[in-house]
Amino acid sequence: HMHSSERMTLAVIKSAARHGAEVANHLQVDGLLGEAGRVVGAQVTDRIHGDSFAIRARLTVNAAGPYVQGINESVPQLRLKERLTGFSKGVHLVVRQLEPEYALALTTGKKIEGIVSRGGRHFFIIPWRGCSLIGTTNVPFNGQLDEVRVTARDIDDFLVDINDALPEAHLTRDDVRYSFCGIYPLIASEVRADTYQGTGEYQVIDHAQANGVDGIITALGAKYTTARRVAERAVDLAATRLGRTGAACRTTVERLAEGAIDDIETFRQDCRRRYREDLEPAIIDELVRNHGLGVHELVEMGRERDLLHPVAPDRLTLAVEVEHAVQSEMALTLDDLLFRRTGLGTIGHPGEAVVARCADLMGALLGWDAAERARQIEIVADRYAYR
């Protein structure tokens, strides 16, 4: 498992920005703009300040994951190759460490669709950041996508499956430090609660050819393992539609901006020697895992601003990472910081004092008043309220 899938996603975005992409955070697509039988952009809303406005484009690529079908429905003629029939929620648990060295794959009594099967529906127990990461479940989801969250029943049901498969674990709710979930789309004709129906298939659709609507491409994929393939097909198609056919997509050879490291172990040891007067080895290793080549800029910034100290005694996140997240990584909410820029919140609640300290640091940079600071802290607290 990735050390931080959130920072991996962020690295893709940052790499795109370094190649000239314009990036916006907390911008909600309300619908597509259609004119004379073609899509000419999208109507969007700034979720931070509330402003709504149009973004016009020669070509729009809808890569909004589970939201693609809903967005495309704002132009009635648009169709996916295979219509989404529902969604399944996959829940992960972060618990006390069960096995420090090896990943385990265990089967349950749940069924799995497919010509070739490895038995019942399986889940994995993976050593992760001093804990065990366990996932995933398969729960049909019929609610609003913006309201998806882990429930108490999700946790309790999953604990039953885990303890049935591995009785010696003796896991209880008290062992659950954090839980998160994701949504993946289904194309099955009948969505069944007791059967895994996820698919690794992806769709890249040129709607000018498929539906007679020019100016839009839809790219829908479900897995990190095929993400670059989906991106290559979508980018090559977009380039063709824009008349830019001179150069092929470079994703098969292009490394992420902060990940262009030939030998990670040599790089890690070099950083340990270079910064041994400033930081503990464990913190240096964590910086390398999360920031790659960006570690040098980060440490220099921390030296200049006296921010090379952890924000919590039992976490490896530095105060400089808070400031860096706001100034260089578009962190606009406390939720952004704790769950999508650092790992402070993803191995358990870091403590009220730590959350308050981070709110103070962010608030000073973003101009929060007391009411906004309290609202941000409440949103974080709600992350751990499994109802």
C-alpha positions in Angstrom: 0.0 0.0 0.0 1.1 3.6 -0.7 2.4 5.5 2.3 0.0 8.3 1.4 -2.4 8.0 -1.5 -3.5 11.6 -0.8 0.0 12.9 -1.4 0.4 10.7 -4.4 -2.7 12.3 -6.0 -1.3 15.7 -5.0 2.0 14.9 -6.6 0.2 14.3 -9.9 -1.5 17.6 -9.6 1.7 19.5 -8.7 3.5 17.9 -11.6 0.7 19.0 -14.0 1.0 22.5 -12.6 4.8 22.5 -13.2 4.1 21.7 -16.8 1.7 24.7 -17.2 -1.7 23.5 -15.9 -3.9 25.9 -14.0 -5.1 24.3 -10.8 -8.1 25.3 -8.5 -9.1 23.8 -5.2 -12.6 23.6 -3.7 -14.2 24.5 -7.1 -17.5 22.6 -7.6 -18.8 21.8 -11.1 -22.5 22.6 -11.1 -23.1 21.6 -14.8 -21.8 21.8 -18.3 -22.3 24.8 -20.6 -23.9 23.8 -23.9 -24.3 26.0 -26.9 -25.4 25.0 -30.5 -24.9 21.3 -30.0 -21.5 21.4 -28.3 -20.1 21.8 -24.8 -18.2 25.1 -24.3 -17.2 24.8 -20.6 -18.7 24.4 -17.2 -20.6 26.5 -14.6 -18.7 26.3 -11.3 -19.0 27.5 -7.7 -16.2 28.4 -5.3 -17.0 26.4 -2.2 -14.9 28.6 0.0 -16.3 32.1 -0.9 -19.6 31.1 -2.6 -19.0 32.8 -5.9 -20.4 31.2 -9.0 -19.1 31.7 -12.5 -18.5 30.1 -15.9 -15.2 28.6 -17.2 -15.2 28.5 -21.0 -13.1 26.0 -22.9 -12.5 24.7 -26.5 -12.5 21.2 -25.0 -13.8 19.9 -21.7 -12.6 16.6 -20.2 -15.0 15.2 -17.6 -12.8 13.1 -15.2 -14.9 13.6 -12.1 -14.9 9.9 -11.0 -18.2 8.8 -9.6 -19.7 12.2 -10.5 -19.2 11.9 -14.3 -22.6 10.6 -15.1 -24.4 13.2 -13.0 -22.4 16.0 -14.6 -23.0 14.7 -18.1 -26.7 14.6 -17.5 -26.7 18.4 -17.6 -26.4 17.9 -21.4 -29.1 15.3 -22.1 -27.5 13.8 -25.2 -24.4 12.6 -23.4 -24.1 8.9 -22.7 -21.4 6.7 -21.2 -20.5 3.5 -23.1 -21.9 1.5 -20.2 -24.3 3.4 -17.9 -23.5 3.4 -14.2 -26.2 1.4 -12.4 -25.1 2.2 -8.9 -22.2 2.7 -6.5 -20.5 0.6 -3.9 -18.8 2.0 -0.8 -15.5 0.5 0.3 -14.6 1.0 3.9 -11.1 0.8 5.4 -10.2 0.6 9.1 -7.0 1.8 10.7 -6.5 -0.2 13.9 -3.8 -1.2 16.4 -1.0 -3.1 14.7 -1.8 -6.8 14.3 1.3 -7.8 12.2 4.3 -5.6 11.9 6.1 -7.1 8.9 3.7 -9.0 6.6 0.6 -8.2 4.7 -2.3 -10.7 5.0 -5.0 -11.6 2.6 -8.1 -13.2 4.1 -11.4 -14.4 2.6 -14.9 -13.9 3.9 -18.2 -15.6 3.2 -19.2 -12.8 0.8 -19.4 -13.7 -2.9 -17.4 -12.2 -5.8 -18.4 -11.9 -9.4 -16.1 -13.2 -12.1 -15.2 -16.2 -14.3 -12.1 -16.9 -12.2 -12.5 -16.6 -8.4 -10.0 -16.9 -5.5 -12.8 -18.0 -3.2 -15.0 -15.6 -1.2 -14.7 -11.8 -1.1 -11.3 -11.0 0.4 -9.7 -8.2 2.4 -6.2 -7.3 3.3 -4.4 -6.5 6.5 -1.4 -4.3 5.8 1.3 -2.9 8.2 1.0 0.8 7.8 2.6 3.7 9.8 2.7 1.7 13.0 -0.9 0.5 12.7 -2.7 -2.0 10.6 -4.7 -0.9 7.6 -7.6 -3.2 6.8 -9.7 -3.0 3.7 -12.0 -3.1 1.9 -15.7 -3.7 2.2 -18.4 -3.8 -0.4 -21.5 -2.0 0.6 -24.1 -0.8 -1.9 -24.5 3.0 -1.6 -27.8 4.7 -2.6 -27.4 8.1 -1.0 -26.1 11.5 -2.3 -22.4 11.2 -3.3 -21.6 14.4 -1.3 -22.9 12.7 1.8 -20.9 9.5 1.7 -19.2 8.7 5.0 -18.3 5.8 7.3 -21.1 4.8 9.6 -21.1 2.9 12.9 -22.8 0.0 11.2 -20.1 -0.1 8.5 -17.4 -0.5 11.2 -19.3 -3.0 13.3 -20.1 -5.2 10.3 -16.6 -5.1 9.0 -15.2 -6.0 12.5 -17.5 -9.1 12.4 -16.0 -10.2 9.1 -12.4 -9.6 10.3 -12.9 -11.5 13.5 -14.6 -14.4 11.7 -11.6 -14.7 9.4 -9.0 -14.0 12.0 -10.4 -14.8 15.4 -7.1 -14.2 17.2 -7.3 -10.5 16.3 -10.1 -9.9 18.9 -10.8 -6.5 17.3 -13.3 -4.1 18.9 -14.5 -0.6 18.3 -11.9 0.6 20.8 -9.2 -0.7 18.4 -10.4 1.5 15.5 -8.3 4.6 15.4 -9.6 6.0 12.1 -11.9 4.8 9.3 -12.4 6.2 5.8 -14.2 5.1 2.7 -14.4 5.6 -1.0 -17.0 5.1 -3.8 -16.5 3.1 -6.9 -19.0 2.9 -9.8 -20.9 -0.2 -10.8 -22.2 -1.3 -14.2 -23.9 -4.5 -13.0 -27.6 -5.0 -14.1 -28.5 -5.9 -10.5 -26.6 -4.4 -7.5 -26.3 -7.1 -4.8 -25.3 -6.4 -1.2 -23.6 -9.8 -0.7 -21.4 -9.8 -3.8 -18.4 -7.8 -4.9 -19.2 -6.3 -8.3 -16.5 -3.8 -8.8 -14.7 -3.6 -12.2 -11.3 -2.5 -13.3 -12.7 -1.5 -16.7 -12.3 2.1 -17.8 -14.1 4.3 -20.3 -12.7 7.1 -22.5 -15.4 8.5 -24.6 -15.3 11.0 -27.5 -18.8 12.3 -27.3 -18.5 14.0 -30.8 -18.4 10.5 -32.3 -20.5 8.6 -29.7 -23.4 11.1 -29.2 -22.9 13.9 -31.7 -21.9 16.5 -29.1 -18.6 18.2 -29.7 -16.3 19.8 -27.2 -16.3 17.1 -24.5 -14.5 13.9 -23.6 -15.3 11.7 -20.6 -12.6 9.7 -18.9 -13.7 7.3 -16.2 -11.4 4.9 -14.4 -11.4 3.2 -11.0 -7.9 2.1 -10.2 -4.5 3.6 -9.6 -2.9 0.7 -11.5 -4.6 1.8 -14.8 -4.6 5.6 -14.1 -1.7 6.4 -16.4 -3.2 4.3 -19.2 -6.5 6.1 -18.9 -4.7 9.5 -18.8 -2.7 8.6 -21.9 -5.8 7.7 -23.9 -7.7 10.8 -22.7 -4.8 13.2 -23.4 -4.0 11.7 -26.8 -7.7 12.0 -27.8 -7.8 15.6 -26.4 -4.7 16.6 -28.4 -6.2 15.1 -31.6 -9.5 17.0 -31.0 -7.5 20.3 -30.5 -5.4 19.6 -33.6 -2.2 19.1 -31.6 -0.9 15.8 -33.0 2.9 16.5 -33.1 3.9 14.9 -29.8 2.7 11.8 -28.1 1.7 11.7 -24.4 4.8 11.2 -22.2 3.1 9.6 -19.2 4.9 6.2 -19.7 8.3 7.9 -19.2 7.5 11.0 -17.2 8.2 10.8 -13.5 6.3 12.9 -11.0 8.1 16.2 -10.2 9.0 15.3 -6.6 9.6 11.7 -7.4 12.5 11.9 -10.0 14.8 10.0 -7.7 17.0 7.3 -9.2 17.8 5.5 -6.0 15.5 6.2 -3.1 17.7 4.5 -0.4 20.8 6.5 -1.5 18.7 9.7 -1.5 17.3 8.9 2.0 20.8 8.3 3.4 22.1 11.5 1.9 19.2 13.4 3.5 19.9 11.8 6.8 23.6 13.0 6.7 22.6 16.4 5.3 20.0 17.2 8.0 21.2 15.2 11.0 21.9 18.4 12.9 18.3 19.6 12.4 16.1 16.5 12.6 15.7 13.0 13.9 16.2 10.2 11.4 12.5 9.1 11.6 11.3 12.6 10.7 13.8 12.8 7.8 12.5 9.5 6.5 8.9 10.7 6.8 9.8 13.9 4.9 11.4 11.9 2.1 8.3 9.6 1.9 5.9 12.5 1.7 7.9 15.2 -0.2 10.6 13.4 -2.2 12.8 16.0 -3.9 10.8 18.7 -2.1 12.5 17.9 1.2 15.3 20.3 0.5 13.1 23.3 0.0 11.0 22.3 3.0 14.0 22.0 5.4 15.4 25.3 4.2 12.1 27.0 4.8 11.9 25.5 8.2 15.3 26.7 9.1 14.5 30.2 8.0 11.2 30.4 9.9 12.2 28.3 12.9 9.5 25.7 12.1 11.5 22.5 12.2 9.6 21.1 15.2 6.9 18.5 15.3 3.4 19.8 15.9 2.7 16.8 18.2 4.9 14.6 20.4 3.6 11.3 18.8 3.5 12.4 15.2 6.2 13.1 12.6 4.6 16.1 11.0 6.6 19.4 11.3 5.2 22.9 11.8 6.8 23.9 8.5 4.6 21.4 6.7 1.6 23.3 7.9 2.8 26.6 6.5 4.0 24.9 3.3 0.6 23.2 2.8 -1.1 26.6 2.9 1.4 28.6 0.9 2.4 26.0 -1.8 -0.2 23.2 -1.8 -3.6 25.1 -1.7 -4.7 23.8 1.7 -7.6 26.0 2.5 -9.3 24.1 5.3 -8.2 22.3 8.4 -9.6 19.1 6.8 -7.3 19.6 3.8 -4.3 19.9 6.1 -4.9 17.0 8.5 -6.2 14.4 6.0 -5.0 15.4 2.5 -1.6 17.2 3.0 -0.2 15.6 6.1 -1.0 12.3 7.8 -1.7 13.9 11.1 -5.3 12.8 11.2 -5.2 9.5 9.3 -3.8 7.2 12.0 -6.2 8.5 14.7 -7.2 11.7 16.2 -4.0 13.6 17.0 -5.5 15.3 20.1 -7.5 18.4 20.7 -4.4 20.5 21.5 -2.7 19.5 18.2 -5.8 20.3 16.2 -6.1 23.6 17.9 -2.4 24.4 17.3 -2.8 23.6 13.6 -5.9 25.7 13.4 -3.9 28.6 14.9 -1.1 28.2 12.4 -3.5 28.0 9.4 -5.8 30.7 10.7 -2.9 33.2 11.0 -2.1 32.5 7.3 -5.7 32.5 6.0 -7.2 35.2 8.2 -9.7 33.1 10.1 -11.7 34.8 12.9 -12.7 32.9 16.1 -15.9 31.7 14.6 -14.2 30.3 11.5 -11.5 28.7 13.6 -14.2 26.9 15.7 -16.1 25.8 12.6 -12.9 24.2 11.1 -12.2 22.4 14.3 -15.8 21.1 14.4 -15.5 19.7 10.9 -12.4 17.7 11.8 -14.1 16.4 15.0 -17.0 15.2 12.9 -14.6 13.0 10.9 -14.2 10.7 13.9 -18.0 10.6 14.7 -19.2 7.4 13.2 -23.0 7.4 13.4 
